[in-house]
């Protein structure tokens, strides 16, 4: 069954966590006489990288920082041999754990025609205060706050940062809201044009690759980093980090001001400690707009 084989191949790539398979879409063509429909495989864009084979197998080099992949095994000292290789591998091993806190912006005015006018609502400002208090109560030494350059994320950051004095803030366009990849299953109430996936998808994937990875080898202590952005971006990042099928991102739901906590360990393993937590908010302060 050609179509089923194509789907199995796609599943293998997704299980390996590669972004490339996101764009290896299988489309059903005209049925052949007495057989299955002819599948059509679309070539992935250059930035998507190579498909990683292996159904259900964790890809240890998902962030391209696996020490063994960074060592040229052909360059081996004739005297020291394997000991020399082991020493060079150790030089590429991360030592610290990264704690990544993904915060969804608070409730905002969705009916404003221009993005710069989509400011936080009074409830949204309360939510940001509650999220800031929650983060401060954790007693962690946060290293930085990276936030989307969209108005609602900027205003959420301004309020949260007041509860975390001394933590530097950095703005980036990479974390702006968008359409990361066509969701599966599709939904009737949200159908962006194909060009939006094309434009936003590469940018949001770039955000994932730029910010979600194991610690640099020079980092000696565990880090605690906050990223304040948007629901679509966070959901896509979570799926990619856990090597789940990324097109399933819309199956997740996040409240305004919620906290999602990812942990990236030195060996590259990733754990999800919290997804969309708003348990610190009173029920009447919770929203999802």
Phi and psi in degrees as a GROMACS rama.xvg file:
@    title "Ramachandran Plot"
@    xaxis  label "Phi"
@    yaxis  label "Psi"
@TYPE xy
-60.8872  -41.6513  UNK-2
-65.6922  -44.1181  UNK-3
-65.0231  -38.1745  UNK-4
-62.7353  -39.8362  UNK-5
-64.7004  -40.5153  UNK-6
-65.054  -39.5124  UNK-7
-63.876  -39.5122  UNK-8
-63.1296  -42.7093  UNK-9
-62.3457  -41.7972  UNK-10
-62.6102  -37.8957  UNK-11
-60.8066  -45.8111  UNK-12
-64.073  -40.5717  UNK-13
-66.2565  -39.601  UNK-14
-62.6453  -29.3702  UNK-15
-78.6717  -8.75395  UNK-16
85.8153  11.9462  UNK-17
-81.6222  140.118  UNK-18
-74.0921  -19.3574  UNK-19
-61.9974  -36.5002  UNK-20
-68.3027  -16.8395  UNK-21
-58.6854  -30.5104  UNK-22
-107.633  5.97754  UNK-23
-90.8967  61.3467  UNK-24
-71.981  141.186  UNK-25
-106.751  119.758  UNK-26
-109.575  144.492  UNK-27
-87.847  126.383  UNK-28
-97.5525  -159.57  UNK-29
-73.4046  136.251  UNK-30
-62.7876  141.618  UNK-31
-83.7794  157.368  UNK-32
-63.0644  119.16  UNK-33
71.1167  16.8793  UNK-34
-145.48  -169.617  UNK-35
-78.4222  168.691  UNK-36
-68.3385  148.566  UNK-37
-78.8171  118.437  UNK-38
-76.9965  151.943  UNK-39
-124.153  120.838  UNK-40
-98.8128  125.781  UNK-41
-94.8262  130.82  UNK-42
-67.1446  135.155  UNK-43
-73.2208  155.192  UNK-44
-67.4472  162.596  UNK-45
-59.7648  -34.8327  UNK-46
-73.7785  -11.1859  UNK-47
-73.1883  -21.3397  UNK-48
82.3112  -176.017  UNK-49
-88.2279  148.328  UNK-50
-70.8094  132.611  UNK-51
-97.1236  114.739  UNK-52
-75.0102  165.066  UNK-53
115.299  92.578  UNK-54
-65.1895  127.463  UNK-55
71.065  14.9423  UNK-56
-108.36  131.823  UNK-57
-68.6658  132.513  UNK-58
-90.5036  104.579  UNK-59
-68.8282  -16.2491  UNK-60
-105.947  33.07  UNK-61
-62.0788  -28.5512  UNK-62
-104.107  9.85624  UNK-63
58.6749  31.6748  UNK-64
-125.472  13.7064  UNK-65
-65.0623  123.364  UNK-66
-52.3384  -41.5943  UNK-67
-62.7019  -31.2118  UNK-68
-76.8997  -14.5225  UNK-69
-95.8951  -6.16068  UNK-70
-101.529  133.092  UNK-71
-82.7201  101.145  UNK-72
-69.3107  -15.8881  UNK-73
-74.7588  -24.0083  UNK-74
-88.8105  90.743  UNK-75
-122.41  131.993  UNK-76
-67.8033  127.79  UNK-77
-61.2761  -29.8687  UNK-78
-86.9135  -53.2117  UNK-79
-79.7089  -27.9636  UNK-80
59.0905  -122.93  UNK-81
-63.2543  -30.5461  UNK-82
-63.5694  -37.4235  UNK-83
-65.9917  -41.2933  UNK-84
-63.5658  -44.9286  UNK-85
-61.4525  -38.4101  UNK-86
-66.5369  -40.047  UNK-87
-69.7539  -34.548  UNK-88
-64.1472  -40.918  UNK-89
-60.48  -31.7504  UNK-90
-66.8026  -18.9933  UNK-91
-103.097  0.948087  UNK-92
-81.9107  131.008  UNK-93
-70.0881  151.465  UNK-94
-115.636  -19.0412  UNK-95
-113.924  161.535  UNK-96
-103.813  139.421  UNK-97
-103.658  127.072  UNK-98
-104.438  117.566  UNK-99
-112.878  117.972  UNK-100
-105.015  113.543  UNK-101
-100.106  114.842  UNK-102
-108.477  126.795  UNK-103
-82.1814  139.814  UNK-104
-56.2944  161.934  UNK-105
-79.6815  175.306  UNK-106
-61.2601  142.116  UNK-107
-139.068  170.773  UNK-108
-76.4563  103.503  UNK-109
-79.7721  -14.8529  UNK-110
-91.6823  -0.580794  UNK-111
-69.2958  134.949  UNK-112
-69.323  -32.3349  UNK-113
-107.952  144.551  UNK-114
-58.3941  -39.7943  UNK-115
-67.3139  -16.8547  UNK-116
-94.5193  -2.17098  UNK-117
-85.764  70.9722  UNK-118
-84.8656  170.238  UNK-119
-69.4482  144.699  UNK-120
-79.163  167.915  UNK-121
-54.692  -40.648  UNK-122
-63.9389  -40.8842  UNK-123
-60.3288  -37.4491  UNK-124
-68.5408  -36.3923  UNK-125
-64.4242  -42.0547  UNK-126
-60.5494  -42.5806  UNK-127
-63.3767  -38.5269  UNK-128
-61.1323  -44.9873  UNK-129
-64.8714  -39.4723  UNK-130
-66.9171  -41.055  UNK-131
-61.9195  -42.214  UNK-132
-63.7818  -39.7236  UNK-133
-63.9721  -46.0668  UNK-134
-63.1521  -40.7942  UNK-135
-65.0136  -34.5989  UNK-136
-70.2929  -16.154  UNK-137
-70.9741  -19.4486  UNK-138
70.2431  25.4357  UNK-139
-95.401  151.947  UNK-140
-91.3335  88.0814  UNK-141
-69.937  138.378  UNK-142
-87.2816  -37.3445  UNK-143
-166.256  162.991  UNK-144
-122.663  119.123  UNK-145
-107.767  129.65  UNK-146
-134.142  154.543  UNK-147
-63.7231  150.928  UNK-148
-84.8018  2.48376  UNK-149
-75.1466  149.571  UNK-150
-53.1736  -47.7672  UNK-151
-64.5982  -31.8684  UNK-152
-76.3682  -37.3205  UNK-153
-63.5122  -45.8788  UNK-154
-67.2251  -37.5429  UNK-155
-62.5052  -41.4129  UNK-156
-63.7575  -42.8228  UNK-157
-58.2484  -40.0438  UNK-158
-74.9812  -45.6562  UNK-159
-62.7301  -41.5048  UNK-160
-63.7019  -23.3746  UNK-161
-64.4252  -26.1432  UNK-162
-88.1557  -5.90286  UNK-163
-127.946  65.7713  UNK-164
-61.3111  140.436  UNK-165
90.5122  -9.15791  UNK-166
-89.1191  122.294  UNK-167
-71.9898  149.734  UNK-168
-117.968  143.162  UNK-169
-132.954  131.649  UNK-170
-97.6326  144.631  UNK-171
-147.517  144.149  UNK-172
-79.7528  -18.0211  UNK-173
-61.4926  -31.166  UNK-174
-92.3231  9.30004  UNK-175
-64.4513  152.896  UNK-176
-64.5989  153.568  UNK-177
-178.511  -170.674  UNK-178
-106.327  100.267  UNK-179
-69.1612  -44.5219  UNK-180
-164.206  149.437  UNK-181
-59.9062  122.994  UNK-182
-73.4379  152.342  UNK-183
-134.022  118.526  UNK-184
-74.5153  156.547  UNK-185
-71.1271  161.729  UNK-186
-121.747  151.091  UNK-187
-81.6591  -25.017  UNK-188
-87.1682  -4.68452  UNK-189
-145.417  105.746  UNK-190
-137.331  84.2648  UNK-191
-65.8244  159.372  UNK-192
-68.1442  154.574  UNK-193
-58.2278  -34.5196  UNK-194
-64.9511  -27.7673  UNK-195
-68.5718  -40.5881  UNK-196
-61.2148  -40.3417  UNK-197
-63.1746  -43.1848  UNK-198
-78.5751  -46.9129  UNK-199
-75.8551  -34.4235  UNK-200
-58.941  -46.543  UNK-201
-64.9581  -38.4354  UNK-202
-66.3236  -45.4235  UNK-203
-69.3247  -36.0588  UNK-204
-63.3834  -38.3852  UNK-205
-63.6127  -37.1335  UNK-206
-62.4364  -43.3189  UNK-207
-60.0102  -48.5292  UNK-208
-67.602  -32.1917  UNK-209
-76.4699  -35.8161  UNK-210
-109.794  -22.4777  UNK-211
-109.825  104.354  UNK-212
-167.55  169.709  UNK-213
-70.687  164.505  UNK-214
-63.72  151.981  UNK-215
-64.8864  149.07  UNK-216
-62.4736  -22.8467  UNK-217
-81.7714  -13.172  UNK-218
-75.5635  121.584  UNK-219
-96.1834  -30.5162  UNK-220
-115.415  155.097  UNK-221
-60.7592  145.45  UNK-222
-116.728  154.005  UNK-223
-130.642  107.835  UNK-224
-121.182  139.709  UNK-225
-111.391  133.45  UNK-226
-124.355  116.367  UNK-227
-105.386  113.597  UNK-228
-150.568  -127.563  UNK-229
-133.543  161.429  UNK-230
-61.0933  -47.2802  UNK-231
-62.6632  -42.1017  UNK-232
-63.9887  -46.162  UNK-233
-64.3377  -44.519  UNK-234
-64.4998  -39.4787  UNK-235
-65.4851  -43.7808  UNK-236
-61.1341  -41.7351  UNK-237
-61.1691  -46.9528  UNK-238
-61.31  -43.96  UNK-239
-66.3358  -42.7122  UNK-240
-64.7414  -36.4031  UNK-241
-87.889  -0.39608  UNK-242
59.6197  37.2159  UNK-243
-89.1952  159.926  UNK-244
-55.864  114.979  UNK-245
-62.2465  -27.122  UNK-246
-70.3764  -3.4526  UNK-247
-89.7146  9.88879  UNK-248
-59.6905  -32.8491  UNK-249
-78.408  -4.07941  UNK-250
-78.5507  -12.5973  UNK-251
-93.9559  155.565  UNK-252
-134.801  137.936  UNK-253
-129.29  132.723  UNK-254
-79.0141  160.744  UNK-255
-64.3137  137.876  UNK-256
72.6526  11.3948  UNK-257
-76.9388  158.625  UNK-258
-114.719  124.681  UNK-259
-115.862  129.527  UNK-260
-118.506  112.468  UNK-261
-105.514  144.951  UNK-262
-122.51  125.828  UNK-263
-113.731  112.155  UNK-264
-85.1498  165.144  UNK-265
-57.5703  -30.4125  UNK-266
-84.7304  3.8799  UNK-267
92.572  -6.79311  UNK-268
-70.2307  144.449  UNK-269
-121.375  138.001  UNK-270
-129.42  145.451  UNK-271
-105.112  110.562  UNK-272
-90.763  -26.0411  UNK-273
-155.167  141.683  UNK-274
-127.052  113.283  UNK-275
58.8567  41.7966  UNK-276
-71.4919  123.509  UNK-277
-132.274  25.266  UNK-278
-64.4348  -15.1708  UNK-279
-85.5857  -3.71243  UNK-280
-101.153  142.087  UNK-281
-60.8275  149.458  UNK-282
-54.0345  -35.0905  UNK-283
-77.5589  -2.36267  UNK-284
-103.544  0.350604  UNK-285
-91.6315  132.462  UNK-286
-144.735  168.632  UNK-287
-133.253  11.3909  UNK-288
